[in-house]
Amino acid sequence: MKVPLLDFSRQDAALTGDLRAAFERVLASGQFIMGPEVEALERECASYLGGGVEAIGLSSGTDAILLALMALGIGPGDEVICPAYTFFATAGCVSRTGATPVFVDVLPGCFTIDPSQVAARITPKTKAIIPVHLFGQSADLEATLEIANRHRIPVIEDAAQAIGTEFEGRAVGTLGLMGCYSFFPTKNLGALGDGGLLVTPDRALGKRLRALRNHGMHVKYHHESVGGNFRLDALQAAFLRAKLPRLDAAHEARRANAALYDKLFAESALPFASLLLPRLCRGSHIYNQYVIRLPAEGNGRSRRDALRQHLADQGVTTEIYYPIPLHLQECFAPLGYRPGSLPVSEALAQETLALPIFPELRPEEIAFVVREIATFLKP
Ligand SMILES: Cc1ncc(COP(=O)(O)O)c(C=O)c1O
């Protein structure tokens, strides 16, 4: 059996038809960048996220983070706190403004930023905090926002992997000053190319973000500030509009897949310490990824890589998110972090493995993956 990590060819025929219709609509309109499709997507996303926010369509999730930092005027001499265990863009954008990313560790069960470490790293130079809702699970926003509010530091939520995830009944990304989403094709709401979204409940800030998205212009060729080209294509907006009404059903299918993995792993009666399953923390989970963890054994080494090879040999594709924590990336070496400085992130980089979880995955495929993992791990 071959079990892919993701298989777009299994999307239902009705969606394919709607995507074709979206393409035809944009082709006929002759408006390929911004315009009514982008404006409609922004309204529909704002409404999906519970209303009360300005939603700004952008060229990517990376650009959403960069634009959020630019709007706050963050630059050289400033510090921005973010987790070490996340996708590169979270911290890469901080560096691109000239500011310094200050890496903190994550919680071992939830994989999201450890609020106590955030509190410990705040200095007079701290200009923003970026919690990441990693793999589709909400970070602990209550504690993070409490610390941020106490110090009057803005929170930029990296919700790139978490559109539709909730914390205390509210959509993540809408609780901080700004929230960033990615429409990269592998996300739960994926475009057929790059795309992103930035939201804020602050109307005045929203207006400024719209100008910054387009070279700092409100009025054509009048540049109030230096922005960039962070615009979203009409075609991607039209594709996303076809997918948005199906998003909750896709989340449900992923949750059902996760529940089946959980159940079958429980039934396989593996020794508890050999395999840790994704744990629901505070807030909900949309399972952009279903990430298991193989803790290091007596010799100090995890069998993660060997398990990955075993699964590959059986036709199961998996992925490692992320093999090197950000504080140990070559490009951040000048910041002076040493191995051992953020032990949870370093352990997760060695021990986690993402299994196939996409909505159209079949129960027999999940059963096969669990069986193969059990075969590999059984003493
Ligand atoms: C946590 C996180 N932040 C930021 C991004 C950047 O989004 P994009 O790929 O749309 O630029 C991603 C996407 O992979 C992500 O997973």
The ligand as an ORCA input file, in Angstrom:
! r2SCAN-3c Opt
* xyz 0 1
  C       4.289     28.603     11.248
  C       4.416     29.229      9.898
  N       4.683     30.538      9.806
  C       4.776     31.154      8.618
  C       4.623     30.477      7.432
  C       4.831     31.194      6.138
  O       3.757     31.086      5.259
  P       4.000     31.071      3.668
  O       4.575     29.768      3.293
  O       2.616     31.287      3.120
  O       4.890     32.215      3.350
  C       4.319     29.116      7.473
  C       4.121     28.351      6.218
  O       4.686     27.394      5.909
  C       4.232     28.471      8.734
  O       3.973     27.162      8.808
*
